[in-house]
Amino acid sequence: MAAFLLGAVLLIVQPQIVPSRPAINSKSETTSQSVQRELLKKTSQKNDFKENIHSNGSCQQLPQTIIIGVRKGGTRALLEMLSLHPDIAAAESEVHFFDWEDHYRNGLQWYINQMPFSYPHQITVEKTPAYFTSPKVPERVYNMNESMRLLLILRDPSERVLSDYTQVFYNHMQKHKPYPSIEEFLIKDGELNVDYKAINRSLYYIHMQNWLKYFPLDHIHIVDGDKLIKDPFPEIEKVERFLKLSPQINASNFYFNKTKGFYCLRDSGRERCLHESKGRAHPQVDTWLLEKLHEYFHEPNKKFFELVGRTFDWH
């Protein structure tokens, strides 16, 4: 009797998500609905998991693919383009489950409730760009599903810094709040301010190392964000192959909008472009300061290329 009571107590106090050892070998490509159901039952604090099943046979399920970043790398464009595929069900909003503590404490039941309804043959995708640079996220994602397929879209680190600043600058302008010039962030005591958060987010080598502790490289597909802007179709083809999707997206789904200056989407005769907040002009920066950025990122970029076994056309 005492042993039985002790076992019951241990079951009650076990943590919400059971830690696992880092991944070494690739396993199944996706998590089946039955496996997800068992996982949710085990990790639910009250063990009262309820499947949200629609009358048409679709249901909410854990994502099998996550776009983990990078911020201002083109994650929204990637998600919109990928959504052209009929076998993709994408969460519309950034969920911030793994990086925001108040969300993570809600548990996997809360997480699954943020997902779109999808059919069994579809892949559910969510994107939160902050995941890539958040130290706690790789282990948390692994604990949920060690077979997760991850999408990472990267741009030239220097350009990403400027886009990062531009987004925050416009957010302040819309609220009629003043915001310092980019030089005030980039320069400190006459030198490049390497403590600026936007610069740290562009140190891809450091953040990628953290992800490779838990996921093998063949589970992380890197999308070239600069090429996605200039010629999206070849990059999306690669994503389809990585996710083992049938080739459904084609070149006719993209057309260049001269007014906006970037590619828009065409789906079943309906045309749509990204929000006007995308593609904003960067602030004018002195050439010498740009050179400082390029020089600073030279070595980290080189290390990143060696880490992932491919190069990118960055300064």
C-alpha positions as CSV (number, residue, x, y, z in Angstrom):
1,M,0.0,0.0,0.0
2,A,2.8,2.4,0.9
3,A,4.6,1.7,-2.4
4,F,1.4,2.4,-4.3
5,L,0.9,5.7,-2.5
6,L,4.5,6.7,-3.2
7,G,4.1,5.9,-6.9
8,A,0.9,8.0,-7.1
9,V,2.7,11.0,-5.5
10,L,5.6,10.7,-7.9
11,L,3.2,10.8,-10.9
12,I,1.4,13.9,-9.6
13,V,4.6,15.9,-9.0
14,Q,6.3,15.1,-12.3
15,P,7.1,18.2,-14.4
16,Q,4.8,19.2,-17.2
17,I,7.2,18.4,-20.0
18,V,9.6,15.5,-19.4
19,P,13.2,16.4,-20.3
20,S,14.9,14.2,-22.9
21,R,18.5,13.7,-24.1
22,P,19.6,15.6,-27.1
23,A,18.9,14.0,-30.5
24,I,21.6,12.0,-32.2
25,N,19.8,10.2,-35.0
26,S,16.8,11.2,-37.2
27,K,13.6,9.4,-36.4
28,S,10.1,9.5,-37.9
29,E,9.4,12.5,-40.2
30,T,6.2,13.5,-38.5
31,T,4.3,12.8,-35.3
32,S,1.1,10.9,-35.8
33,Q,-2.1,12.1,-34.3
34,S,-2.3,9.1,-32.0
35,V,1.3,9.8,-30.7
36,Q,0.4,13.4,-30.2
37,R,-2.7,12.4,-28.2
38,E,-0.6,10.2,-25.8
39,L,2.0,13.0,-25.5
40,L,-0.7,15.5,-24.6
41,K,-2.2,13.2,-22.0
42,K,1.1,12.7,-20.3
43,T,2.0,16.3,-20.2
44,S,-1.4,17.7,-19.3
45,Q,-1.4,18.9,-15.6
46,K,-5.0,17.8,-15.1
47,N,-4.9,14.9,-17.6
48,D,-8.1,16.4,-19.1
49,F,-7.0,16.8,-22.7
50,K,-9.8,17.3,-25.2
51,E,-9.3,17.0,-28.9
52,N,-10.9,19.9,-30.8
53,I,-12.4,18.0,-33.7
54,H,-14.4,19.7,-36.4
55,S,-17.5,18.1,-38.0
56,N,-15.6,18.0,-41.4
57,G,-12.9,15.7,-39.9
58,S,-10.2,18.3,-39.3
59,C,-8.7,18.9,-35.9
60,Q,-6.1,21.0,-34.1
61,Q,-2.8,19.2,-33.7
62,L,0.8,20.0,-32.6
63,P,2.9,21.5,-35.4
64,Q,5.2,19.1,-37.3
65,T,7.2,22.0,-38.7
66,I,8.2,25.3,-37.0
67,I,9.7,28.4,-38.7
68,I,12.2,29.3,-35.9
69,G,13.5,32.5,-37.3
70,V,15.3,34.7,-37.9
71,R,13.7,38.0,-37.0
72,K,13.5,40.3,-40.0
73,G,14.8,37.4,-42.2
74,G,11.6,37.0,-44.2
75,T,9.6,34.6,-42.0
76,R,6.2,36.1,-42.9
77,A,7.0,35.9,-46.6
78,L,8.1,32.3,-46.2
79,L,5.0,31.3,-44.3
80,E,2.7,33.1,-46.8
81,M,4.4,31.4,-49.8
82,L,4.4,28.0,-48.1
83,S,0.7,28.4,-47.4
84,L,0.1,28.2,-51.2
85,H,0.5,24.5,-50.8
86,P,-2.7,22.6,-50.1
87,D,-1.1,20.3,-47.7
88,I,0.0,23.1,-45.4
89,A,-2.1,24.5,-42.5
90,A,-0.4,27.5,-41.0
91,A,-1.0,29.3,-37.7
92,E,-1.7,33.0,-38.5
93,S,-0.2,34.6,-35.4
94,E,3.2,34.2,-33.8
95,V,2.5,31.9,-30.8
96,H,5.6,32.6,-28.7
97,F,5.0,29.4,-26.8
98,F,8.5,28.2,-26.2
99,D,10.2,31.6,-25.5
100,W,7.5,33.4,-23.3
101,E,7.3,31.9,-19.9
102,D,3.7,32.8,-19.2
103,H,2.7,31.0,-22.4
104,Y,5.0,28.0,-21.8
105,R,3.5,27.5,-18.3
106,N,0.1,27.0,-19.9
107,G,1.2,23.7,-21.3
108,L,0.8,21.8,-24.6
109,Q,-3.0,21.9,-24.4
110,W,-2.9,25.6,-24.6
111,Y,-0.3,25.4,-27.4
112,I,-2.4,23.1,-29.5
113,N,-5.4,25.4,-29.1
114,Q,-3.5,28.1,-30.9
115,M,-3.1,25.9,-34.0
116,P,-5.3,25.9,-37.1
117,F,-7.7,23.1,-37.9
118,S,-6.0,20.7,-40.3
119,Y,-6.7,17.3,-41.9
120,P,-4.6,14.2,-41.2
121,H,-2.6,14.5,-44.5
122,Q,-1.7,18.2,-43.8
123,I,1.4,19.5,-42.1
124,T,0.7,22.1,-39.4
125,V,3.2,25.0,-39.3
126,E,3.8,27.8,-36.8
127,K,6.3,30.6,-37.0
128,T,7.9,32.6,-34.2
129,P,11.1,34.3,-35.3
130,A,12.3,34.9,-31.7
131,Y,12.8,31.1,-31.2
132,F,16.1,31.0,-33.0
133,T,17.9,33.4,-30.6
134,S,16.2,32.2,-27.4
135,P,18.6,29.9,-25.5
136,K,15.8,27.8,-23.8
137,V,13.8,27.1,-27.0
138,P,15.8,24.3,-28.7
139,E,15.6,22.0,-25.7
140,R,11.9,22.7,-25.2
141,V,11.1,22.0,-28.8
142,Y,13.1,18.8,-28.6
143,N,11.2,17.7,-25.5
144,M,7.9,18.1,-27.3
145,N,9.0,16.4,-30.5
146,E,12.5,15.2,-31.3
147,S,11.6,14.6,-34.9
148,M,10.5,18.2,-35.5
149,R,11.3,19.7,-39.0
150,L,12.7,23.2,-38.6
151,L,12.8,26.0,-41.1
152,L,15.3,28.8,-40.6
153,I,15.4,31.8,-43.0
154,L,18.5,34.0,-42.9
155,R,19.6,37.3,-44.6
156,D,22.8,39.1,-44.8
157,P,23.5,39.9,-41.1
158,S,24.3,43.6,-41.8
159,E,21.0,44.0,-43.7
160,R,19.1,42.2,-41.0
161,V,20.5,44.7,-38.4
162,L,19.2,47.6,-40.5
163,S,15.8,45.9,-40.9
164,D,15.6,45.2,-37.2
165,Y,16.1,48.9,-36.4
166,T,13.7,50.0,-39.1
167,Q,10.9,47.9,-37.7
168,V,11.3,49.3,-34.2
169,F,11.7,52.8,-35.6
170,Y,8.4,52.7,-37.4
171,N,6.6,51.1,-34.4
172,H,7.6,54.2,-32.4
173,M,6.6,56.6,-35.2
174,Q,3.1,55.0,-35.4
175,K,2.7,55.7,-31.7
176,H,4.1,59.2,-32.1
177,K,7.0,58.4,-29.9
178,P,10.5,59.7,-30.6
179,Y,13.2,57.2,-31.4
180,P,17.0,57.6,-31.6
181,S,18.9,57.5,-34.9
182,I,20.5,54.2,-35.9
183,E,23.9,55.7,-35.3
184,E,23.1,56.2,-31.7
185,F,22.6,52.4,-31.4
186,L,25.5,51.3,-33.6
187,I,28.2,53.6,-32.2
188,K,29.6,53.7,-28.7
189,D,32.7,55.6,-27.7
190,G,33.6,55.9,-31.4
191,E,33.4,52.1,-32.0
192,L,30.8,49.7,-33.1
193,N,28.5,48.9,-30.3
194,V,28.6,45.1,-30.3
195,D,26.2,45.1,-27.3
196,Y,23.3,46.3,-29.5
197,K,20.7,43.5,-29.4
198,A,20.1,43.8,-33.2
199,I,23.8,42.9,-33.8
200,N,23.6,39.9,-31.4
201,R,20.6,38.5,-33.3
202,S,22.7,38.5,-36.4
203,L,25.4,36.3,-34.9
204,Y,24.0,33.2,-36.5
205,Y,26.9,31.0,-35.6
206,I,26.3,31.3,-31.9
207,H,22.6,30.6,-32.0
208,M,22.9,27.8,-34.5
209,Q,25.3,25.9,-32.2
210,N,22.6,25.9,-29.6
211,W,20.1,24.3,-32.0
212,L,22.6,21.7,-33.1
213,K,22.9,20.4,-29.6
214,Y,19.4,19.0,-29.9
215,F,18.6,18.6,-33.6
216,P,20.7,17.1,-36.4
217,L,21.5,19.4,-39.3
218,D,19.3,17.4,-41.7
219,H,16.3,18.5,-39.6
220,I,17.0,22.2,-40.1
221,H,16.5,23.6,-43.5
222,I,18.1,27.0,-44.1
223,V,16.2,29.2,-46.5
224,D,18.3,32.0,-48.2
225,G,16.2,35.1,-47.4
226,D,18.1,37.3,-49.9
227,K,17.3,34.8,-52.7
228,L,13.7,34.5,-51.6
229,I,13.3,38.2,-52.1
230,K,14.9,38.2,-55.6
231,D,13.6,34.9,-56.9
232,P,11.2,33.1,-54.5
233,F,10.2,30.0,-56.5
234,P,13.5,28.1,-56.4
235,E,13.7,28.6,-52.6
236,I,10.2,27.4,-52.1
237,E,10.9,24.3,-54.2
238,K,13.7,23.4,-51.8
239,V,11.3,23.8,-48.9
240,E,8.8,21.5,-50.5
241,R,11.4,18.8,-50.9
242,F,12.6,19.2,-47.3
243,L,9.1,18.8,-46.0
244,K,8.5,15.9,-48.4
245,L,5.6,17.7,-50.0
246,S,4.4,16.9,-53.5
247,P,5.4,19.7,-55.9
248,Q,2.3,21.9,-56.0
249,I,3.7,25.4,-55.9
250,N,5.0,26.7,-59.2
251,A,6.5,29.8,-60.8
252,S,3.1,31.2,-61.9
253,N,2.2,31.6,-58.2
254,F,4.6,34.6,-58.0
255,Y,4.6,37.9,-59.8
256,F,6.7,41.0,-59.3
257,N,4.8,44.1,-58.2
258,K,6.7,47.1,-59.5
259,T,4.8,49.5,-57.3
260,K,5.8,47.6,-54.1
261,G,9.2,46.5,-55.4
262,F,8.9,42.9,-54.4
263,Y,7.1,39.6,-55.3
264,C,3.5,39.1,-54.5
265,L,1.4,35.9,-54.6
266,R,-1.2,34.6,-57.0
267,D,-3.4,31.7,-55.9
268,S,-6.4,30.4,-57.9
269,G,-6.7,33.7,-59.7
270,R,-6.6,35.7,-56.4
271,E,-3.6,38.1,-55.9
272,R,-2.2,39.2,-52.6
273,C,0.8,41.0,-51.4
274,L,2.5,41.2,-48.0
275,H,1.5,43.9,-45.5
276,E,2.7,47.4,-46.3
277,S,5.0,47.2,-43.3
278,K,7.2,44.8,-45.3
279,G,9.9,46.1,-47.6
280,R,10.3,49.4,-45.9
281,A,13.3,51.5,-46.9
282,H,16.3,51.3,-44.5
283,P,17.7,54.4,-43.0
284,Q,20.7,56.0,-44.7
285,V,23.9,54.9,-43.0
286,D,27.4,56.2,-43.7
287,T,29.6,53.9,-45.8
288,W,32.3,53.7,-43.1
289,L,29.7,52.4,-40.6
290,L,28.4,49.8,-43.0
291,E,32.0,48.7,-43.5
292,K,32.3,48.4,-39.7
293,L,29.3,46.1,-39.7
294,H,30.6,44.0,-42.6
295,E,34.0,43.7,-40.9
296,Y,32.6,42.7,-37.6
297,F,30.4,39.9,-39.1
298,H,33.2,38.5,-41.4
299,E,34.6,36.0,-38.9
300,P,31.2,34.9,-37.4
301,N,29.8,34.4,-40.9
302,K,32.8,32.3,-41.9
303,K,32.3,30.1,-38.8
304,F,28.6,29.7,-39.6
305,F,29.4,28.6,-43.2
306,E,31.7,25.9,-41.8
307,L,29.1,24.9,-39.3
308,V,26.3,24.3,-41.8
309,G,28.4,23.2,-44.7
310,R,27.3,25.9,-47.2
311,T,28.0,29.5,-48.0
312,F,25.8,32.6,-48.6
313,D,26.3,35.7,-50.6
314,W,26.8,38.0,-47.7
315,H,29.3,40.8,-47.3
